[in-house]
Amino acid sequence: MALAFDEYGRPFIILREQESKSRLRGLDAQKANIAAGVAVSRILRTSLGPKGMDKMLQTPDGDITITNDGATILEQMDVDNQIGKLMVELSRSQDYEIGDGTTGVVVMAGALLQQAEKLLERGIHPIRVAEGFEISSRIAVDHLEQIAHSFDFSGTNIEPLVQTCMTTLSSKIVNRCKRSLAEIAVKSVMAVADLERKDVNLDLIKVEGKVGGKLEDTELIYGIIVDKDMSHPQMPKQILDAKIAILTCPFEPPKPKTKHKVDIDTVEKFQTLRKQEQKYFDDMVQKCKDVGATLVICQWGFDDEANHLLMNRNLPAVRWVGGVELELIAIATGGRIVPRFQELTSEKLGKAGLVREKAFGTTKDRMLYIEHCANSKAVTIFIRGGNKMMIEETKRSIHDALCVARNLIRNNSIVYGGGAAEISCSIAVEAAADKYPGVEQYAIRAFADALDSVPMALAENSGLQPIETLSAVKAQQMKEKNHCCGIDCNDTGTNDMREQNVFETLIGKQQQILLATQVVKMILKIDDVISPLEY
């Protein structure tokens, strides 16, 4: 690049021609790709485990998010590098499939990339490295099956599920309330779960938040909360054995679809028009009363006249309720959404044991609680917190706990956390390496070393001596043949994760290893990066 001036003295820049530009190929390209992937994983490495640090992310608009959830951090980071974007996709895949372990999977992929770089420098072909990693991942996944434990749970015995959800929440900001939040998450999942089919529809669990109060005030409502209040301040605030009409039609006279003009030149004509309009409202309200409705929930608004009429006729109403809330209310109360007044019948009314309006603190904020519903398949987790950031982080933490509980209902096998599963897999993979005479043996040993990166990061983030702690725990596992020995992050005095009740789901851990291996294989097979300008 050079600076030059034209005949008028105006400066311009001379760039090198595109043809003379060089691009990275072969080993240089692979090393550059590995460096990009490792850079992303290093950002998340310090957020791993119960003592992991949090990240503060600022958007261009100035909004701030404080979290240590791997998927959220990478989602909100502005990553330009294409390999970096692959790591973001990796974390997102883990979040969509499992819901937990989004930080661990990126740390694992970063460690595999670092080991791959050492093998490439020794002259081993990237395809052989990728094949060795594939063999190792199968060995590790099979070994996890062997060391996994299954437990029995039921509607009355949910303690195993609660303990596993507590492990998930222990690495979050909300860990001081992990017991109560884990119980709420498990109870909500059990309320909507189909245990015969081993399936859970998380869409039936609504998570709402309201600034104010303490985190301990978070509660589970067997019903629906709507962030609305009664349309008239003099309407009753509590309705027992409510019969609910759920309407998506507007509470107002019909409007012509064509352009129209009404000339009113006398008082009599105006009074006739007003009486006709009032008759429409009367008919609508009377229709609701005739079918036995004691509460009207409407997706649209209605004017003050209709509101006043509803209050006089002793028919409480709620307006401007969103479509998603209407669907959940219909599911919970067993009602049908009515698009036209002509279709309103008593069979389409929803039923709820109690509908109440609740006010919060000294503010005028009010919310509507619909409880003791005919069909309690829809539940709401209502989160309280000191500020918006705390509520958002609690929502993310609750989501992880809900996903873990769902995964355990689908597959009730667990492995022990604290790096115990990774150390055990590392020992198994290392032992299996001797059975492979080819170059893959180097890659298999490198995979075993990469598995050690997770417990090492846990020890490092907990303020322990990483190499010393890992060596001691690994020696203990080999000596005692105990797959439950892990890193004592909380300094309880024991390395046995059974005693500490630190569990992780088997399918979550297997998914971590498989996804990390797939992405690393993809990165290793890229030996040339061509920009659009070079086509």
C-alpha positions as CSV (number, residue, x, y, z in Angstrom):
1,M,0.0,0.0,0.0
2,A,1.3,3.5,-0.9
3,L,0.1,7.1,-0.7
4,A,0.2,9.2,-3.9
5,F,-1.1,12.5,-5.2
6,D,-2.9,13.4,-8.4
7,E,-2.2,16.4,-10.6
8,Y,-4.5,18.5,-8.4
9,G,-2.7,17.5,-5.2
10,R,-5.5,15.3,-3.9
11,P,-4.1,12.2,-2.1
12,F,-5.1,8.7,-3.0
13,I,-4.0,5.2,-1.9
14,I,-2.4,2.6,-4.2
15,L,-3.2,-1.0,-3.1
16,R,-1.4,-4.1,-4.3
17,E,-3.1,-5.9,-7.1
18,Q,-5.4,-8.7,-6.2
19,E,-3.4,-11.2,-8.3
20,S,-0.3,-10.7,-6.2
21,K,-2.1,-11.3,-2.9
22,S,-1.3,-14.6,-1.2
23,R,-3.8,-16.7,0.6
24,L,-3.2,-19.4,3.3
25,R,-3.2,-23.0,2.1
26,G,-2.3,-26.4,3.4
27,L,-0.8,-26.5,6.9
28,D,-0.7,-22.7,7.3
29,A,-4.5,-22.6,6.7
30,Q,-5.1,-25.4,9.2
31,K,-3.0,-23.7,11.8
32,A,-4.9,-20.4,11.3
33,N,-8.2,-22.3,11.6
34,I,-7.1,-24.0,14.7
35,A,-5.9,-20.7,16.3
36,A,-9.4,-19.2,15.6
37,G,-11.2,-22.1,17.2
38,V,-8.9,-22.2,20.2
39,A,-9.3,-18.4,20.7
40,V,-13.1,-18.8,21.1
41,S,-12.7,-21.8,23.5
42,R,-10.3,-19.8,25.7
43,I,-13.0,-17.2,26.2
44,L,-15.3,-19.8,27.7
45,R,-12.7,-21.8,29.6
46,T,-12.8,-19.5,32.6
47,S,-16.6,-19.9,32.9
48,L,-16.6,-23.6,33.4
49,G,-17.7,-25.2,36.7
50,P,-19.3,-24.0,39.9
51,K,-16.5,-21.4,40.5
52,G,-16.4,-20.2,36.9
53,M,-16.3,-16.5,36.2
54,D,-19.1,-14.6,34.5
55,K,-18.9,-12.5,31.4
56,M,-20.4,-9.1,30.8
57,L,-21.6,-8.5,27.3
58,Q,-22.6,-5.1,25.9
59,T,-24.8,-4.8,22.8
60,P,-24.3,-1.8,20.4
61,D,-27.5,-0.3,21.9
62,G,-25.8,-0.3,25.4
63,D,-27.8,-3.2,26.9
64,I,-25.8,-5.3,29.2
65,T,-26.0,-9.1,29.8
66,I,-24.1,-10.8,32.7
67,T,-23.9,-14.6,32.3
68,N,-21.7,-17.6,32.3
69,D,-23.9,-19.7,30.0
70,G,-21.8,-20.7,27.1
71,A,-24.5,-20.6,24.5
72,T,-25.6,-17.1,25.5
73,I,-22.0,-15.7,25.6
74,L,-21.3,-17.0,22.1
75,E,-24.7,-16.0,20.8
76,Q,-24.2,-12.4,21.8
77,M,-20.5,-12.2,20.7
78,D,-19.9,-10.6,17.4
79,V,-17.8,-13.4,15.8
80,D,-16.5,-12.6,12.2
81,N,-14.1,-15.5,11.7
82,Q,-15.8,-18.4,9.9
83,I,-14.2,-21.0,12.1
84,G,-15.2,-19.0,15.2
85,K,-18.8,-19.2,13.8
86,L,-18.5,-23.0,13.7
87,M,-17.7,-22.9,17.5
88,V,-20.8,-20.7,18.0
89,E,-22.9,-23.3,16.0
90,L,-21.4,-26.1,18.1
91,S,-22.6,-24.5,21.3
92,R,-26.0,-23.7,19.8
93,S,-26.4,-27.4,18.8
94,Q,-25.6,-28.6,22.3
95,D,-28.2,-26.1,23.6
96,Y,-30.9,-27.2,21.2
97,E,-30.3,-30.9,21.7
98,I,-29.5,-31.2,25.4
99,G,-29.9,-27.7,26.9
100,D,-26.9,-28.0,29.2
101,G,-23.1,-28.4,28.8
102,T,-22.8,-25.6,26.3
103,T,-19.6,-24.3,27.9
104,G,-18.0,-27.8,28.3
105,V,-18.5,-28.8,24.7
106,V,-16.6,-25.7,23.4
107,V,-13.8,-26.2,26.0
108,M,-13.6,-29.8,24.8
109,A,-13.4,-28.8,21.1
110,G,-10.7,-26.2,21.9
111,A,-8.6,-28.8,23.7
112,L,-8.9,-31.3,20.7
113,L,-7.8,-28.5,18.3
114,Q,-4.7,-27.8,20.5
115,Q,-3.8,-31.5,20.5
116,A,-4.4,-31.7,16.7
117,E,-2.0,-28.8,16.1
118,K,0.8,-30.7,17.9
119,L,0.2,-33.8,15.7
120,L,0.1,-31.7,12.5
121,E,3.5,-30.2,13.4
122,R,4.9,-33.7,13.8
123,G,4.0,-34.4,10.2
124,I,0.9,-36.6,10.7
125,H,-1.7,-36.1,8.0
126,P,-4.9,-34.3,9.2
127,I,-7.1,-37.1,7.8
128,R,-5.3,-39.7,10.0
129,V,-5.7,-37.3,13.0
130,A,-9.5,-37.0,12.2
131,E,-9.8,-40.8,12.0
132,G,-8.0,-41.3,15.3
133,F,-10.3,-38.8,17.0
134,E,-13.3,-40.6,15.5
135,I,-12.1,-43.9,16.9
136,S,-11.4,-42.3,20.3
137,S,-14.9,-40.7,20.5
138,R,-16.5,-44.1,20.0
139,I,-14.4,-45.6,22.7
140,A,-15.2,-42.8,25.1
141,V,-19.0,-42.9,24.4
142,D,-19.0,-46.7,24.9
143,H,-17.1,-46.4,28.1
144,L,-19.6,-43.8,29.4
145,E,-22.4,-46.4,28.8
146,Q,-20.4,-48.8,31.0
147,I,-19.8,-46.5,33.9
148,A,-23.3,-44.9,33.8
149,H,-25.8,-45.5,36.6
150,S,-29.5,-45.5,36.2
151,F,-32.0,-44.5,39.0
152,D,-35.7,-44.9,39.5
153,F,-37.9,-42.0,40.1
154,S,-41.7,-41.5,40.3
155,G,-44.2,-38.7,40.9
156,T,-43.7,-39.1,44.7
157,N,-39.9,-39.7,44.6
158,I,-38.3,-36.9,42.7
159,E,-35.1,-36.5,44.8
160,P,-32.7,-38.0,42.2
161,L,-34.0,-35.5,39.6
162,V,-33.6,-32.6,42.0
163,Q,-30.0,-33.6,42.8
164,T,-29.1,-33.7,39.1
165,C,-30.7,-30.3,38.5
166,M,-28.9,-28.9,41.5
167,T,-25.6,-29.9,39.8
168,T,-26.6,-27.9,36.7
169,L,-27.6,-24.8,38.8
170,S,-24.4,-24.9,41.0
171,S,-22.4,-23.3,38.2
172,K,-24.9,-20.4,37.7
173,I,-25.2,-17.0,39.4
174,V,-28.4,-18.4,41.2
175,N,-26.5,-21.2,43.0
176,R,-27.4,-19.9,46.4
177,C,-31.0,-20.9,45.7
178,K,-30.2,-24.0,43.7
179,R,-32.3,-26.3,45.9
180,S,-35.5,-24.4,45.7
181,L,-35.1,-23.6,41.9
182,A,-34.2,-27.3,41.2
183,E,-37.4,-28.4,43.0
184,I,-39.5,-25.9,41.0
185,A,-37.9,-27.1,37.7
186,V,-38.5,-30.8,38.5
187,K,-42.1,-30.3,39.7
188,S,-43.0,-28.2,36.6
189,V,-41.5,-30.9,34.3
190,M,-43.3,-33.7,36.2
191,A,-46.6,-31.7,35.9
192,V,-46.4,-31.7,32.1
193,A,-44.6,-35.0,31.5
194,D,-46.1,-38.0,29.8
195,L,-44.3,-40.7,31.8
196,E,-45.7,-43.6,29.6
197,R,-44.2,-42.2,26.4
198,K,-41.2,-40.7,28.3
199,D,-41.8,-37.3,26.7
200,V,-42.0,-33.7,27.9
201,N,-43.4,-30.7,26.1
202,L,-41.5,-27.8,27.5
203,D,-43.8,-25.4,25.6
204,L,-46.4,-26.1,28.3
205,I,-44.1,-24.5,30.9
206,K,-44.3,-20.7,30.8
207,V,-41.5,-18.8,32.5
208,E,-42.5,-15.3,33.6
209,G,-40.4,-12.7,35.5
210,K,-41.2,-9.5,37.4
211,V,-38.6,-7.1,38.8
212,G,-38.9,-6.7,42.6
213,G,-38.8,-9.1,45.5
214,K,-36.1,-11.7,46.3
215,L,-34.9,-14.6,44.2
216,E,-36.3,-16.8,47.1
217,D,-39.8,-15.5,46.2
218,T,-39.8,-17.4,42.9
219,E,-42.8,-19.8,42.8
220,L,-44.4,-22.5,40.7
221,I,-48.1,-21.9,39.8
222,Y,-50.2,-24.8,38.6
223,G,-51.9,-22.7,36.1
224,I,-51.2,-19.5,34.0
225,I,-50.0,-16.0,34.9
226,V,-51.1,-13.2,32.5
227,D,-49.4,-9.8,32.8
228,K,-52.7,-8.0,32.6
229,D,-55.4,-6.8,35.1
230,M,-59.1,-6.5,35.1
231,S,-60.3,-4.0,32.5
232,H,-62.3,-2.0,35.1
233,P,-60.9,-1.1,38.5
234,Q,-64.3,-1.9,40.2
235,M,-64.5,-5.4,38.8
236,P,-64.1,-8.3,41.3
237,K,-60.4,-9.2,42.0
238,Q,-61.1,-12.8,42.8
239,I,-63.4,-15.3,41.0
240,L,-64.1,-18.8,42.4
241,D,-65.1,-21.6,40.0
242,A,-64.6,-19.4,37.0
243,K,-66.1,-20.2,33.6
244,I,-64.0,-18.5,31.1
245,A,-65.0,-17.3,27.6
246,I,-61.8,-17.0,25.5
247,L,-62.4,-14.7,22.6
248,T,-60.4,-13.6,19.6
249,C,-63.3,-11.4,18.2
250,P,-63.4,-7.7,19.0
251,F,-65.9,-6.5,21.6
252,E,-67.3,-3.8,19.4
253,P,-69.9,-3.3,16.7
254,P,-69.0,-4.8,13.2
255,K,-67.4,-2.3,10.8
256,P,-68.3,-2.3,7.0
257,K,-65.5,-3.4,4.8
258,T,-66.3,-0.7,2.2
259,K,-65.9,3.1,2.5
260,H,-69.0,4.6,4.1
261,K,-70.3,7.9,5.2
262,V,-73.1,8.6,7.7
263,D,-74.9,12.0,7.7
264,I,-76.4,12.9,11.1
265,D,-78.3,16.2,11.0
266,T,-80.8,15.8,13.8
267,V,-80.6,14.8,17.5
268,E,-83.1,11.9,16.9
269,K,-80.8,10.3,14.3
270,F,-77.8,10.5,16.7
271,Q,-79.9,8.9,19.5
272,T,-81.0,6.2,17.1
273,L,-77.4,5.4,16.1
274,R,-76.3,5.4,19.7
275,K,-79.1,3.1,20.7
276,Q,-78.2,0.7,17.9
277,E,-74.6,0.7,18.9
278,Q,-75.6,0.1,22.6
279,K,-77.8,-2.8,21.4
280,Y,-74.8,-4.5,19.8
281,F,-72.9,-4.3,23.1
282,D,-75.9,-5.5,25.0
283,D,-76.3,-8.5,22.7
284,M,-72.6,-9.4,23.1
285,V,-72.6,-9.2,26.8
286,Q,-75.9,-11.0,27.1
287,K,-74.6,-13.8,24.9
288,C,-71.7,-14.3,27.3
289,K,-74.0,-14.3,30.3
290,D,-76.5,-16.7,28.6
291,V,-73.8,-19.4,28.1
292,G,-72.8,-19.1,31.8
293,A,-69.5,-17.2,31.5
294,T,-68.2,-15.6,34.6
295,L,-65.0,-14.1,33.1
296,V,-64.3,-12.9,29.6
297,I,-60.7,-13.0,28.2
298,C,-60.4,-11.1,24.9
299,Q,-57.4,-10.8,22.5
300,W,-58.6,-7.4,21.4
301,G,-59.6,-4.3,23.3
302,F,-63.0,-2.7,23.8
303,D,-64.0,0.9,24.4
304,D,-65.1,2.5,27.7
305,E,-68.8,2.1,26.9
306,A,-68.4,-1.7,26.6
307,N,-66.2,-1.8,29.7
308,H,-68.8,0.1,31.7
309,L,-71.5,-2.2,30.5
310,L,-69.5,-5.3,31.4
311,M,-69.0,-3.9,34.9
312,N,-72.7,-3.1,35.3
313,R,-73.7,-6.6,34.2
314,N,-71.2,-8.0,36.7
315,L,-69.2,-9.7,34.0
316,P,-65.4,-9.3,34.7
317,A,-63.2,-9.0,31.6
318,V,-59.5,-8.9,30.6
319,R,-58.5,-7.3,27.4
320,W,-55.3,-7.2,25.1
321,V,-54.2,-10.7,26.0
322,G,-51.5,-12.1,23.6
323,G,-52.1,-15.0,21.3
324,V,-49.5,-17.3,23.1
325,E,-51.2,-16.6,26.5
326,L,-54.6,-17.3,25.0
327,E,-53.4,-20.7,23.7
328,L,-51.9,-21.6,27.1
329,I,-55.1,-20.5,28.9
330,A,-57.2,-22.7,26.6
331,I,-54.9,-25.7,27.2
332,A,-54.9,-25.2,31.0
333,T,-58.6,-24.6,31.4
334,G,-59.8,-27.0,28.8
335,G,-61.6,-24.2,26.9
336,R,-61.9,-23.4,23.2
337,I,-60.8,-20.2,21.6
338,V,-63.9,-18.6,20.0
339,P,-63.4,-16.5,16.9
340,R,-67.0,-15.3,16.5
341,F,-69.7,-14.5,19.1
342,Q,-72.2,-16.7,17.2
343,E,-70.1,-19.7,17.9
344,L,-69.9,-19.2,21.7
345,T,-71.5,-22.1,23.6
346,S,-71.3,-23.4,27.2
347,E,-69.2,-26.4,26.0
348,K,-66.4,-24.0,24.8
349,L,-65.9,-22.3,28.2
350,G,-62.7,-23.0,30.1
351,K,-62.9,-23.9,33.8
352,A,-60.6,-22.7,36.6
353,G,-61.0,-23.2,40.4
354,L,-59.6,-19.7,41.1
355,V,-58.9,-16.5,39.1
356,R,-57.3,-13.7,41.1
357,E,-55.6,-10.4,40.5
358,K,-52.4,-9.8,42.5
359,A,-50.7,-6.5,43.1
360,F,-46.9,-6.2,43.7
361,G,-45.2,-4.0,46.3
362,T,-45.9,-0.3,46.2
363,T,-46.2,-0.1,42.4
364,K,-49.4,-0.4,40.4
365,D,-48.2,-3.5,38.6
366,R,-50.8,-6.2,38.7
367,M,-51.0,-9.7,37.3
368,L,-53.8,-12.2,36.8
369,Y,-53.4,-15.7,38.3
370,I,-55.5,-18.5,36.7
371,E,-55.1,-21.5,39.1
372,H,-56.6,-24.9,39.9
373,C,-57.4,-25.4,36.2
374,A,-59.4,-28.3,34.8
375,N,-56.4,-29.5,32.9
376,S,-53.2,-28.8,34.9
377,K,-50.9,-29.7,32.0
378,A,-49.8,-26.0,31.7
379,V,-47.8,-24.5,34.5
380,T,-46.0,-21.2,35.1
381,I,-42.7,-20.5,36.8
382,F,-42.9,-17.0,38.2
383,I,-39.4,-15.5,38.9
384,R,-38.7,-12.5,41.1
385,G,-35.4,-10.6,41.3
386,G,-33.7,-7.4,42.2
387,N,-33.2,-6.3,38.6
388,K,-33.9,-7.2,35.0
389,M,-30.4,-8.8,34.4
390,M,-30.9,-11.1,37.4
391,I,-34.3,-12.2,36.1
392,E,-33.0,-12.9,32.6
393,E,-30.0,-14.9,34.0
394,T,-32.4,-16.9,36.2
395,K,-34.6,-17.6,33.2
396,R,-31.6,-19.0,31.4
397,S,-30.6,-21.1,34.4
398,I,-34.1,-22.5,34.9
399,H,-34.2,-23.4,31.1
400,D,-31.0,-25.5,31.6
401,A,-32.5,-27.2,34.7
402,L,-35.8,-27.9,32.8
403,C,-33.8,-29.5,29.9
404,V,-31.8,-31.7,32.3
405,A,-35.0,-32.9,34.0
406,R,-36.6,-33.6,30.6
407,N,-33.5,-35.5,29.5
408,L,-33.6,-37.7,32.6
409,I,-37.2,-38.6,32.0
410,R,-36.3,-39.6,28.4
411,N,-33.2,-41.5,29.6
412,N,-32.7,-42.0,33.4
413,S,-28.9,-42.8,33.1
414,I,-26.4,-40.5,34.8
415,V,-22.6,-40.2,35.1
416,Y,-20.7,-38.4,37.9
417,G,-19.7,-34.8,37.4
418,G,-16.7,-32.8,38.6
419,G,-14.6,-34.1,35.7
420,A,-15.0,-37.7,37.0
421,A,-16.5,-39.0,33.7
422,E,-13.8,-37.2,31.6
423,I,-11.0,-38.6,33.7
424,S,-12.4,-42.2,33.5
425,C,-12.8,-41.9,29.7
426,S,-9.3,-40.5,29.4
427,I,-7.9,-43.6,31.2
428,A,-10.0,-45.9,29.0
429,V,-9.0,-44.2,25.7
430,E,-5.3,-44.2,26.8
431,A,-5.5,-48.0,27.5
432,A,-7.2,-48.6,24.1
433,A,-4.5,-46.8,22.2
434,D,-2.1,-49.8,22.4
435,K,-4.5,-51.9,20.4
436,Y,-4.1,-49.7,17.3
437,P,-0.7,-50.2,15.5
438,G,-1.1,-47.4,13.0
439,V,-0.5,-43.6,13.1
440,E,-4.0,-43.3,14.6
441,Q,-2.4,-44.4,17.9
442,Y,-0.9,-40.9,18.3
443,A,-4.3,-39.3,17.7
444,I,-6.0,-41.6,20.2
445,R,-3.4,-40.6,22.9
446,A,-3.9,-37.0,22.0
447,F,-7.7,-37.4,22.5
448,A,-7.1,-38.8,25.9
449,D,-5.0,-35.8,26.8
450,A,-7.7,-33.5,25.5
451,L,-10.3,-35.2,27.7
452,D,-8.2,-34.1,30.7
453,S,-8.6,-30.5,29.8
454,V,-12.1,-30.3,31.3
455,P,-11.1,-31.4,34.9
456,M,-8.0,-29.3,34.6
457,A,-10.1,-26.2,33.7
458,L,-12.4,-27.0,36.7
459,A,-9.4,-27.2,39.0
460,E,-7.9,-24.0,37.6
461,N,-11.2,-22.1,38.0
462,S,-11.6,-23.3,41.6
463,G,-8.2,-21.9,42.6
464,L,-6.5,-25.3,42.9
465,Q,-3.2,-26.4,41.4
466,P,-4.5,-27.8,38.1
467,I,-1.8,-30.4,37.2
468,E,-1.2,-31.5,40.8
469,T,-5.0,-31.9,41.4
470,L,-5.6,-33.8,38.2
471,S,-2.7,-36.1,38.7
472,A,-3.9,-37.0,42.2
473,V,-7.5,-37.7,41.1
474,K,-6.4,-39.7,38.1
475,A,-4.1,-41.8,40.3
476,Q,-6.9,-42.3,42.8
477,Q,-9.3,-43.5,40.0
478,M,-6.7,-46.0,38.7
479,K,-5.8,-47.3,42.1
480,E,-9.3,-47.7,43.5
481,K,-11.1,-48.5,40.2
482,N,-13.6,-45.8,41.3
483,H,-15.2,-43.9,38.4
484,C,-16.8,-41.4,40.8
485,C,-13.6,-39.6,41.8
486,G,-13.5,-36.0,40.4
487,I,-12.3,-32.5,41.2
488,D,-13.4,-31.2,44.6
489,C,-14.3,-27.7,43.3
490,N,-16.3,-26.8,46.4
491,D,-13.6,-27.9,48.8
492,T,-15.8,-30.3,50.8
493,G,-12.9,-32.6,51.7
494,T,-13.8,-35.5,49.5
495,N,-13.2,-36.3,45.8
496,D,-16.1,-38.8,45.6
497,M,-18.8,-37.2,43.5
498,R,-21.4,-39.7,44.8
499,E,-21.0,-38.3,48.3
500,Q,-21.2,-34.7,46.9
501,N,-24.3,-35.6,44.8
502,V,-22.7,-34.2,41.7
503,F,-24.5,-35.8,38.7
504,E,-24.7,-35.2,35.0
505,T,-27.0,-36.8,32.3
506,L,-25.4,-39.6,30.3
507,I,-26.9,-38.4,27.0
508,G,-25.6,-34.8,27.7
509,K,-22.0,-36.0,28.2
510,Q,-22.1,-38.3,25.2
511,Q,-23.5,-35.5,23.0
512,Q,-20.6,-33.2,24.2
513,I,-17.9,-35.7,23.1
514,L,-19.6,-36.5,19.7
515,L,-20.4,-32.9,18.8
516,A,-16.9,-31.6,19.7
517,T,-15.3,-34.4,17.7
518,Q,-17.5,-33.8,14.6
519,V,-16.6,-30.0,14.6
520,V,-12.9,-30.7,15.1
521,K,-12.9,-33.2,12.2
522,M,-14.6,-30.6,10.0
523,I,-12.0,-27.9,10.9
524,L,-9.1,-30.3,10.3
525,K,-10.3,-31.1,6.8
526,I,-10.3,-27.4,5.7
527,D,-7.0,-26.7,4.0
528,D,-7.9,-23.6,1.9
529,V,-10.0,-20.6,2.6
530,I,-11.2,-18.8,-0.5
531,S,-12.8,-15.4,-0.3
532,P,-15.6,-14.3,-2.7
533,L,-13.2,-11.9,-4.4
534,E,-11.1,-14.8,-5.6
535,Y,-13.7,-16.7,-7.5
